Amino acid sequence: MSSTISDQDPGVRRVIPIEGWRGGLIPAHRGLRIMPREQGWRRPSLLMGPLFALAVGLLARPIILPLWGAIEAFWCGQAAPVVKVILVPYALPWRANLAIPVPDLAATSPTREAWMICAALLVVDLLMALFLRRRHLPLALALFTLAVVFVVGAAAFTPLLTPFPYVLVGYIQSMLLMGLALMVVTPLMFMAIYYPLDFSVTKKIALTLVALTWLAVALPCQFCLQAFAVRSLGLVALPTLFLLAGILLDVMGLVAVYSWGMSWRSRYE
């Protein structure tokens, strides 16, 4: 820990991170403080993690999936009324099925015109990344990352790696299944990183409900939008959307919700 000698009294050492030059107290940043854990009778709140996860699993078929179907049907009706939402069955290990609602859209391999448009957009992307000023370095790195991801994904449509093994309906179904699994896992993650902290039970329940509501609403909107984007741009856009706009976005949303919950006042404050 750094320290310095006071001008008024050379024999007194002042610790800079604790006391400022004017004598005021500099408290430790919230992110550096160690929050107390629950003690005694409060520990049963850890049971909320498995209970929430079980509730998500039980409500998936009667509530969550029909809600996703209604959200997708709404957006399909706004974007293209002729597009319908179909139920794609997914077999579970215990001889049960989940009917995953998916927009009935198809996409083809990129045509020659699509390749030309993609090449032009790639050149524009690289030029923007090269000519951005230094203070915009994070944006330049993001543009370079976008270019690299697109080139790697587009390689799947070259003679070296063809044929592309995925179809649009199957991709959307897989992403929604991953999102459903993320909803089941989210309370268990909170059980490990949030529930042990000394927040009230009400705040723990509220944070979990906010996170699950975020996923329940964002997932169908996100992948319905991706379905229309891939139909318009072709399957060449699918790898890029999967890597940069897939479940990663939902995890980032959960991190934001968790950070918000950590800013709430705990019992000792």
C-alpha positions as CSV (number, residue, x, y, z in Angstrom):
1,M,0.0,0.0,0.0
2,S,1.5,3.3,-1.0
3,S,2.2,6.0,1.6
4,T,3.9,9.4,1.9
5,I,5.3,11.7,4.5
6,S,3.1,14.6,5.7
7,D,4.5,18.1,5.2
8,Q,3.3,19.3,8.6
9,D,4.7,16.4,10.6
10,P,7.5,14.5,8.8
11,G,7.3,11.7,11.4
12,V,3.7,10.8,10.5
13,R,3.1,8.6,7.5
14,R,-0.2,9.2,5.7
15,V,-1.7,6.4,3.8
16,I,-3.0,7.9,0.5
17,P,-5.7,5.3,-0.5
18,I,-7.4,5.9,2.9
19,E,-6.8,9.6,3.7
20,G,-6.7,12.4,1.1
21,W,-4.3,15.3,1.1
22,R,-6.9,17.6,2.7
23,G,-7.5,15.2,5.5
24,G,-10.8,13.8,4.2
25,L,-11.4,10.1,4.3
26,I,-11.4,8.2,1.0
27,P,-13.6,5.1,1.4
28,A,-12.7,1.9,-0.4
29,H,-14.5,1.5,-3.7
30,R,-17.6,-0.7,-3.5
31,G,-16.0,-3.2,-5.9
32,L,-13.1,-3.6,-3.5
33,R,-15.1,-4.1,-0.4
34,I,-15.8,-7.6,0.9
35,M,-19.5,-8.0,1.6
36,P,-20.5,-10.1,4.6
37,R,-22.1,-13.4,3.9
38,E,-25.4,-14.6,5.4
39,Q,-25.2,-16.1,8.8
40,G,-27.3,-18.6,10.7
41,W,-30.9,-18.8,9.9
42,R,-30.5,-16.7,6.7
43,R,-28.7,-19.4,4.8
44,P,-31.9,-21.3,3.8
45,S,-32.3,-18.6,1.1
46,L,-29.7,-20.6,-0.9
47,L,-32.5,-23.1,-1.5
48,M,-34.2,-20.6,-3.8
49,G,-31.7,-21.4,-6.6
50,P,-32.9,-25.0,-7.1
51,L,-36.6,-24.0,-6.6
52,F,-36.4,-21.3,-9.3
53,A,-34.6,-23.7,-11.7
54,L,-37.3,-26.4,-11.0
55,A,-40.1,-23.8,-11.6
56,V,-38.6,-22.8,-15.0
57,G,-38.4,-26.5,-16.0
58,L,-42.0,-27.1,-15.0
59,L,-43.4,-23.9,-16.6
60,A,-41.5,-24.3,-19.9
61,R,-44.2,-26.2,-21.7
62,P,-47.4,-24.6,-20.3
63,I,-46.2,-21.0,-20.1
64,I,-42.8,-20.1,-21.5
65,L,-42.9,-21.8,-24.9
66,P,-46.5,-20.5,-25.7
67,L,-45.3,-17.0,-24.7
68,W,-42.4,-17.3,-27.1
69,G,-44.8,-18.5,-29.8
70,A,-47.1,-15.5,-29.2
71,I,-44.2,-13.0,-29.3
72,E,-42.8,-14.5,-32.6
73,A,-46.3,-14.5,-34.1
74,F,-46.7,-10.8,-33.2
75,W,-43.4,-9.9,-34.9
76,C,-44.0,-12.1,-37.9
77,G,-47.4,-10.4,-38.3
78,Q,-45.7,-7.0,-38.3
79,A,-42.8,-7.9,-40.6
80,A,-44.4,-10.4,-43.0
81,P,-48.0,-11.6,-42.3
82,V,-47.6,-14.6,-44.7
83,V,-44.9,-16.0,-42.4
84,K,-46.3,-18.4,-39.8
85,V,-44.8,-19.8,-36.6
86,I,-44.4,-23.5,-36.6
87,L,-43.8,-25.9,-33.7
88,V,-40.6,-28.0,-34.1
89,P,-40.5,-30.9,-31.7
90,Y,-37.4,-31.7,-29.7
91,A,-37.1,-35.1,-28.1
92,L,-36.1,-35.1,-24.4
93,P,-34.2,-38.1,-22.9
94,W,-37.2,-39.2,-20.8
95,R,-39.5,-39.9,-23.9
96,A,-41.1,-36.4,-23.8
97,N,-41.1,-33.7,-26.4
98,L,-40.8,-29.9,-26.3
99,A,-42.6,-28.1,-29.1
100,I,-40.3,-25.1,-29.9
101,P,-42.0,-22.3,-31.7
102,V,-39.9,-21.2,-34.8
103,P,-40.8,-18.7,-37.6
104,D,-41.3,-20.8,-40.8
105,L,-38.5,-19.1,-42.8
106,A,-35.9,-20.5,-45.1
107,A,-32.5,-19.1,-46.3
108,T,-30.3,-20.1,-49.2
109,S,-26.6,-20.1,-49.8
110,P,-25.2,-16.7,-51.0
111,T,-25.6,-15.9,-54.6
112,R,-23.0,-14.0,-56.7
113,E,-24.7,-10.7,-56.0
114,A,-24.7,-11.5,-52.3
115,W,-21.0,-12.2,-52.4
116,M,-20.3,-8.9,-54.0
117,I,-22.4,-7.0,-51.5
118,C,-20.6,-8.8,-48.6
119,A,-17.2,-8.0,-50.1
120,A,-18.1,-4.3,-50.4
121,L,-19.4,-4.2,-46.8
122,L,-16.2,-6.0,-45.7
123,V,-14.0,-3.4,-47.4
124,V,-16.0,-0.6,-45.8
125,D,-15.7,-2.2,-42.4
126,L,-12.0,-2.5,-42.7
127,L,-11.5,1.0,-44.0
128,M,-13.5,2.4,-41.1
129,A,-11.4,0.4,-38.6
130,L,-8.1,1.6,-40.2
131,F,-9.0,5.3,-40.3
132,L,-10.6,5.7,-36.9
133,R,-8.6,7.9,-34.5
134,R,-6.7,6.4,-31.6
135,R,-9.3,7.5,-29.1
136,H,-11.8,5.2,-30.9
137,L,-9.6,2.2,-30.6
138,P,-12.3,0.0,-28.9
139,L,-14.6,0.6,-31.8
140,A,-11.8,-0.1,-34.3
141,L,-11.0,-3.4,-32.6
142,A,-14.7,-4.3,-32.6
143,L,-14.8,-3.7,-36.4
144,F,-11.7,-5.8,-37.0
145,T,-13.3,-8.6,-34.9
146,L,-16.5,-8.4,-37.0
147,A,-14.4,-8.7,-40.2
148,V,-12.5,-11.7,-38.9
149,V,-15.6,-13.5,-37.7
150,F,-17.3,-12.9,-41.0
151,V,-14.4,-14.2,-43.1
152,V,-14.1,-17.3,-40.9
153,G,-17.8,-17.9,-41.2
154,A,-17.9,-17.2,-45.0
155,A,-15.2,-19.9,-45.4
156,A,-17.9,-22.5,-44.7
157,F,-19.4,-21.6,-48.1
158,T,-16.2,-22.1,-50.1
159,P,-15.4,-25.3,-52.0
160,L,-13.0,-26.2,-49.2
161,L,-15.8,-26.6,-46.5
162,T,-19.1,-26.9,-48.4
163,P,-21.8,-27.9,-48.0
164,F,-23.0,-25.7,-45.1
165,P,-24.5,-28.1,-42.6
166,Y,-27.2,-25.9,-41.0
167,V,-30.6,-24.7,-42.0
168,L,-32.4,-21.7,-40.6
169,V,-35.2,-23.4,-38.8
170,G,-32.8,-25.8,-37.1
171,Y,-30.6,-22.9,-36.1
172,I,-33.4,-21.0,-34.5
173,Q,-34.7,-24.1,-32.7
174,S,-31.2,-24.8,-31.3
175,M,-30.7,-21.2,-30.1
176,L,-34.1,-21.2,-28.3
177,L,-33.3,-24.5,-26.6
178,M,-30.0,-23.0,-25.5
179,G,-31.9,-20.0,-24.2
180,L,-34.3,-22.2,-22.3
181,A,-31.3,-24.0,-20.7
182,L,-29.8,-20.7,-19.8
183,M,-33.0,-19.8,-18.0
184,V,-32.8,-23.0,-15.9
185,V,-29.1,-22.4,-15.1
186,T,-29.5,-18.7,-14.2
187,P,-31.0,-19.2,-10.7
188,L,-28.2,-21.7,-10.0
189,M,-25.6,-19.2,-11.0
190,F,-27.2,-16.6,-8.7
191,M,-27.2,-19.2,-5.9
192,A,-23.4,-19.3,-6.2
193,I,-22.6,-15.7,-6.7
194,Y,-25.5,-13.6,-5.3
195,Y,-27.6,-15.5,-2.8
196,P,-24.7,-16.0,-0.3
197,L,-24.3,-12.2,0.1
198,D,-26.1,-10.3,2.8
199,F,-29.0,-9.0,0.7
200,S,-32.6,-9.4,1.8
201,V,-34.6,-12.3,0.5
202,T,-36.9,-9.9,-1.2
203,K,-34.1,-8.4,-3.3
204,K,-32.7,-11.9,-4.2
205,I,-36.2,-12.9,-5.4
206,A,-36.6,-9.6,-7.3
207,L,-33.2,-9.9,-9.0
208,T,-33.9,-13.5,-10.1
209,L,-37.4,-12.6,-11.5
210,V,-35.9,-9.6,-13.4
211,A,-33.2,-11.8,-15.0
212,L,-35.7,-14.6,-15.9
213,T,-38.2,-12.0,-17.3
214,W,-35.3,-10.5,-19.4
215,L,-34.5,-13.9,-20.9
216,A,-38.2,-14.8,-21.5
217,V,-38.9,-11.7,-23.5
218,A,-35.5,-11.1,-25.1
219,L,-34.9,-14.6,-26.5
220,P,-37.9,-14.9,-28.9
221,C,-37.5,-11.2,-30.1
222,Q,-33.7,-11.7,-30.6
223,F,-33.9,-14.9,-32.7
224,C,-37.0,-13.9,-34.6
225,L,-35.1,-10.9,-35.7
226,Q,-32.1,-13.1,-36.6
227,A,-34.4,-15.3,-38.7
228,F,-35.6,-12.5,-40.8
229,A,-32.0,-11.1,-41.1
230,V,-30.6,-14.5,-42.3
231,R,-33.5,-14.9,-44.8
232,S,-32.7,-11.5,-46.3
233,L,-28.9,-11.8,-46.2
234,G,-28.5,-15.5,-46.8
235,L,-27.0,-18.2,-44.8
236,V,-23.6,-16.5,-45.0
237,A,-24.8,-14.2,-42.2
238,L,-25.6,-17.0,-39.9
239,P,-22.1,-17.8,-38.5
240,T,-21.5,-14.1,-37.7
241,L,-24.9,-13.7,-36.0
242,F,-24.3,-16.9,-34.0
243,L,-21.0,-15.8,-32.7
244,L,-21.6,-12.1,-32.1
245,A,-25.4,-11.8,-31.6
246,G,-26.3,-15.2,-30.2
247,I,-26.5,-16.4,-26.6
248,L,-23.5,-14.1,-25.9
249,L,-25.9,-11.1,-25.9
250,D,-28.2,-12.7,-23.4
251,V,-25.2,-13.6,-21.1
252,M,-24.1,-9.9,-21.3
253,G,-27.7,-8.9,-20.3
254,L,-27.5,-11.2,-17.3
255,V,-24.2,-9.6,-16.3
256,A,-25.8,-6.2,-16.5
257,V,-28.7,-7.4,-14.3
258,Y,-26.3,-8.9,-11.8
259,S,-24.3,-5.7,-11.7
260,W,-27.5,-3.7,-11.0
261,G,-28.4,-6.1,-8.2
262,M,-24.9,-5.7,-6.6
263,S,-25.5,-1.9,-6.5
264,W,-28.5,-2.4,-4.2
265,R,-28.1,-1.7,-0.5
266,S,-27.4,-4.8,1.6
267,R,-28.5,-5.4,5.1
268,Y,-25.4,-3.8,6.7
269,E,-25.6,-0.5,4.8
